[in-house]
Amino acid sequence: MTKSLLMIHGIGCTGDVWDRMRSGIEAAGWQCEAPTLFPDKRLKESPPADLPELGLDDYISAMAKEAERMTDETGSAPAVIGHSMGGLIAQCLAEKGLVSQAVFLTPAQPKDCAAVTLPVAYTFLNILLGRDRSKAYKVWRSGFRFGVLNKVPRRRHEEIYAEAVYDSGKVYGDITDGIEIDEARIKIPTLTIAATADRATPAKAVRKVGAKYAKSPVAGDFLEYKDNAHWIVDEPGTDKVLADILSWLERNRPADTAD
């Protein structure tokens, strides 16, 4: 049966963030979908006035519909991988029973796993100072370079930041407030991945996520990469991370979808 994978990007990003990993995953025989959330509203510049009306629930609902569409198309639920905010959305899809396997890649955390650190505060300082959920925000350049790209060669910083998009202040607020996820409802294989040098979703918080899902009916797995940071999707060391993810996906595929 078709090996399908839904790839969910993080806040301030689009589906293009998966390009490096996607090529390797497709070469391994997976059918990948990497949609951009609300591409007509989440723009690089001058977002529409109604962008701030969107909340995290809207993002979750959009990805739930995509998972259901993929299931209808292939006849089996897709696997999911989510990065950062996308990792939190992926946790929600796993809780809803909409996916067959789930990888949470340096994920934003549910309410009971959050950890506030000074590097996180500096990364998102312009949003913390704004504190207006009726506006749209893009992470400021200095915070992005410091907290997201700290393991990426400096020569690449501007080209990556140039692709950043606006998100709703409401979404940022929803993530800060935290959402509750019941680990007892997650009955599929999960893999949580932390990066020791991550300043945006700090490893000490992601370790809590891994510990949370280790208590699920299907005990979740955990990996941590000491030389990686938040841009683990495309920084030095990404190829090793990708190889480990592919190996894990293959080992944990449901029996009724195995070749």
C-alpha positions, 0 to 999 in steps of 0.5 A, a space after each residue: 500500500 501507499 506510504 504517505 506522509 503529511 509534513 506540517 511546517 512551523 510558525 512563520 514558515 511555509 511547506 517549502 521548509 521541508 524541501 531538503 528532507 522531502 527529497 530524501 523521503 520521497 527517494 525512499 518511496 514515500 508519497 509526501 504532502 507538504 501544504 502551506 497553511 492558509 497561503 492566501 493570508 500568511 504572506 511575507 509582506 502586507 498580510 491581509 487584515 483578517 489574518 489575525 482572525 485565525 487561531 491555532 484551532 484553525 490550523 489544526 482543523 486544516 491539517 486534520 482535513 488534509 490527513 482525512 483527504 490523504 486517507 480517502 485518497 490512499 485507503 490508509 491513514 498517513 504518517 505525519 511529521 511536524 516541525 516546531 508549531 507543526 509538531 504540536 499540530 501533529 500531536 493533535 492529529 495523533 490524539 484524534 486518531 487521524 494518522 498512523 505514525 507521528 514524528 514530532 521534530 523539535 516541537 512546540 509543547 502542550 501545556 504540561 510540557 512547556 518550559 520558558 527560557 531566556 533564549 526563547 524570550 529573546 527569539 520571540 521578543 518582538 511578539 512578547 512586547 507586542 502582546 496584541 492578538 488582533 495583529 499579525 507578527 513575523 519573528 524579528 530578524 535578530 531573534 530569528 538568527 539567534 534562536 532559529 538559525 544558530 547552527 546554520 552558516 551565517 551566509 544563509 541567514 538572509 536567504 532563509 529569513 527572506 522566506 519568513 511569513 506573518 502569522 496571527 497574533 492569536 496563534 502565537 497567543 494560543 501556543 503560549 497559553 498552551 493546549 492540553 493533549 491526552 497522551 492516553 489517547 495516542 495509540 500509534 507509534 510516536 517519535 519525539 526529537 529534541 536538539 540540544 542547541 535549540 533556542 526556540 523549542 528548548 531541549 529541556 521542554 522537548 524532553 518532557 514531550 518525549 517523557 509524556 508520550 513514553 506513557 502512551 498505550 504505545 510507548 513513544 520513542 525519543 531521540 536528541 541530537 547534541 549538535 543540532 538546533 531549531 532549523 534541524 530541517 536544513 542545517 549541518 547534520 540534517 542528513 543524519 537526522 533524516 536517515 534516523 527518521 526514515 529508519 524509524 518510520 520503516 520499523 514502525 509502519 503498521 502491519 496492514 500498510 507494510 509492503 
